[in-house]
């Protein structure tokens, strides 16, 4: 099965609404012929303008978080119906920064995955280990656990539409990158977990990204690995030249 690579930019807390629109307007012609699916994960306040700006282009829009409840007394949160109403395509959930700073757990990631699908969007589920966990040799066990809990209760068809992003925490924003072999090894472990849970068809359909200091120089090598289906890109996604090269990794 030939999986379409996905180049997703996670902008984190960067760019005003005006800056975001200007950026995607400039990005559109640059990635129009990209073979990879191009996604921009923008701050909530940027979504309406960016959605309008990408109309008619091949760029999809992701939100960076979601609350699992439909509505209620959850000050500062954003719900599935709100995002669906804006036409959001993907939602990034379980990012290590959400886990570290905002008490995200494997269980809330699972609730959010169900909410994303309930309102017609697709999740990009982040998993990954800290440097201490890698040094202690528990990467495989930890990532397997994260994946199993995140996917709990999802149907096979939903899992086929899911994107899992393997992001070693020690490589996010540090300039350190897992070697191509390290990244491929863990992405293969993730695919094997999906195979155990849902069978080979689903495992061959699901897309698994690598995230963690992906840049214009290393994208092609990473994306060439058999179990790496693209990247969840941080800092490099805020630079037009770099993100274009990543999206057009094979050109």
C-alpha positions in Angstrom: 0.0 0.0 0.0 1.4 3.4 -1.0 0.8 5.9 1.9 0.8 9.6 1.0 3.4 11.3 3.0 2.2 14.1 5.3 4.1 17.3 6.0 2.4 19.0 9.0 3.6 22.2 10.5 3.0 22.7 14.2 3.3 26.5 14.6 2.9 26.3 18.4 2.3 29.8 19.9 3.6 31.8 17.0 2.2 34.3 14.5 -0.8 36.7 14.8 -3.9 36.2 12.7 -2.6 38.7 10.1 0.9 37.1 10.0 -0.6 33.7 9.6 -2.7 34.7 6.5 0.3 36.4 4.9 2.4 33.3 5.5 0.0 30.8 3.9 -0.7 33.1 1.0 3.0 33.0 0.3 3.2 29.3 0.9 0.3 28.3 -1.4 2.2 28.6 -4.8 5.3 27.2 -3.3 3.7 23.8 -2.3 1.1 23.6 -5.0 3.0 20.7 -6.7 4.1 19.0 -3.5 3.5 15.2 -3.5 3.1 15.3 0.3 -0.1 16.3 1.9 0.5 19.8 3.4 -1.0 20.7 6.8 -0.5 23.9 8.9 -1.2 23.6 12.6 -2.1 27.1 13.5 -3.1 28.8 16.8 -6.9 28.9 17.4 -7.2 32.6 16.7 -5.6 32.1 13.3 -7.9 29.4 12.1 -10.7 31.5 10.5 -8.3 33.6 8.4 -6.1 30.7 7.4 -9.0 28.6 6.4 -10.2 31.3 4.1 -6.7 31.9 2.7 -6.2 28.2 1.8 -9.5 27.8 0.0 -8.9 26.2 -3.4 -5.4 25.1 -2.5 -3.9 21.8 -1.4 -3.1 23.0 2.2 -5.1 21.6 5.1 -5.6 23.2 8.4 -5.0 21.7 11.9 -5.9 22.9 15.3 -3.3 22.4 18.1 -5.7 21.0 20.7 -9.3 20.2 21.5 -11.4 19.6 24.6 -13.2 16.3 24.7 -16.5 17.7 25.9 -19.0 19.3 23.5 -19.6 22.4 25.6 -19.6 23.5 29.2 -17.8 25.2 32.0 -14.3 24.8 30.7 -12.8 28.3 30.6 -10.2 28.8 27.9 -11.0 25.5 26.1 -12.2 24.9 22.5 -14.6 22.2 21.6 -15.0 19.8 18.6 -18.2 21.6 17.3 -16.3 24.9 17.4 -13.4 23.5 15.3 -15.7 21.6 13.0 -17.7 24.8 12.4 -14.5 26.5 11.2 -13.7 23.7 8.8 -10.7 22.3 10.6 -9.3 19.1 9.0 -6.9 17.8 11.6 -6.3 18.2 15.3 -2.9 17.7 17.0 -3.4 16.0 20.4 -1.1 14.7 23.1 1.9 16.9 22.1 4.6 16.6 24.7 4.3 20.3 25.5 0.6 19.7 26.3 1.6 16.7 28.4 4.4 18.6 30.2 2.9 22.0 30.8 -0.9 21.3 30.8 -1.3 18.0 32.5 -2.3 16.1 29.4 -2.5 12.3 30.1 -2.8 9.2 27.9 -6.4 8.9 29.0 -7.3 12.5 28.0 -5.5 12.0 24.7 -7.9 9.0 24.1 -10.9 11.1 25.0 -9.8 13.8 22.6 -9.2 11.3 19.8 -12.8 10.2 20.1 -14.0 13.8 20.1 -12.0 14.6 17.0 -13.7 11.8 15.1 -17.1 12.5 16.5 -17.0 15.9 14.9 -15.7 14.8 11.5 -12.0 15.7 11.8 -8.8 13.5 12.0 -6.3 13.3 14.9 -2.6 13.7 14.8 -1.7 11.8 18.0 1.8 12.6 19.4 3.8 10.0 21.4 7.4 9.9 22.5 9.9 9.4 25.3 12.1 11.7 27.3 15.9 11.5 27.3 15.9 9.7 30.7 13.4 7.1 29.4 15.5 6.5 26.3 18.7 6.1 28.4 16.9 3.7 30.7 15.9 1.5 27.7 12.1 1.8 28.1 11.3 3.6 24.8 9.6 0.7 23.2 7.4 -0.1 26.2 6.5 3.5 26.8 5.5 4.2 23.2 3.6 0.9 22.9 1.6 1.9 26.0 0.9 5.5 24.8 -0.3 4.1 21.4 -2.5 1.5 23.0 -4.2 3.9 25.4 -4.6 6.6 22.7 -6.4 4.3 20.3 -8.6 2.6 22.9 -12.2 2.2 21.6 -11.5 3.5 18.1 -12.8 1.5 15.2 -10.5 0.0 12.6 -11.8 2.6 10.0 -11.0 5.4 12.4 -7.5 4.2 13.0 -6.8 4.0 9.3 -7.6 7.8 9.2 -5.4 8.5 12.2 -1.9 10.0 12.0 0.5 9.1 14.8 3.5 11.4 15.3 6.5 9.9 17.0 8.3 12.8 18.7 11.2 11.9 21.0 10.9 14.7 23.6 14.6 15.1 23.8 14.7 16.1 20.1 12.0 18.8 20.1 13.3 22.3 19.7 16.8 21.2 20.9 18.4 20.9 17.5 19.0 17.2 18.3 17.5 14.8 15.9 17.0 11.0 16.4 19.1 9.3 13.8 17.2 8.0 10.8 17.6 4.5 12.2 16.3 5.5 15.7 13.3 7.2 14.2 12.5 4.3 11.8 12.9 1.8 14.6 10.3 3.4 16.8 7.9 4.1 13.9 8.1 0.4 13.1 7.3 -0.4 16.7 4.2 1.8 16.5 3.1 0.2 13.2 3.6 -3.2 14.8 1.4 -2.2 17.8 -1.4 -1.2 15.4 -1.0 -4.5 13.6 -1.4 -6.4 16.9 -4.5 -4.4 17.8 -6.2 -4.0 14.4 -4.5 -6.3 11.8 -2.2 -5.8 9.0 -4.6 -3.8 6.7 -5.0 -1.1 9.3 -1.3 -1.1 10.1 -0.4 -0.6 6.5 -2.9 2.2 6.1 -2.1 4.3 9.2 0.4 7.1 8.6 3.2 7.5 11.2 5.2 10.8 11.2 8.5 11.6 12.8 8.7 14.9 14.7 11.7 16.4 16.5 13.9 18.9 14.8 12.8 17.9 11.2 14.3 20.4 8.8 15.0 21.0 5.1 18.3 19.1 5.3 17.1 15.8 6.9 13.5 15.5 5.7 14.2 13.5 2.5 16.4 10.9 4.4 13.8 10.5 7.1 10.8 10.3 4.8 12.6 7.7 2.7 12.3 5.2 5.6 9.7 2.5 5.1 7.8 3.2 8.2 8.1 7.1 8.3 5.2 8.7 6.4 6.2 12.4 6.8 6.9 14.8 9.6 5.3 16.9 12.3 7.5 20.0 11.8 8.1 22.6 14.5 10.4 25.6 13.9 11.1 24.8 10.3 7.4 25.1 9.5 7.6 28.8 10.3 10.2 29.4 7.5 8.8 29.5 4.0 12.0 28.1 2.3 12.4 25.3 4.8 8.8 24.2 4.9 8.6 24.2 1.1 11.7 21.9 0.9 10.2 19.6 3.5 6.8 19.4 1.7 8.7 18.8 -1.6 11.2 16.4 0.0 11.4 14.3 -3.2 11.9 17.1 -5.7 
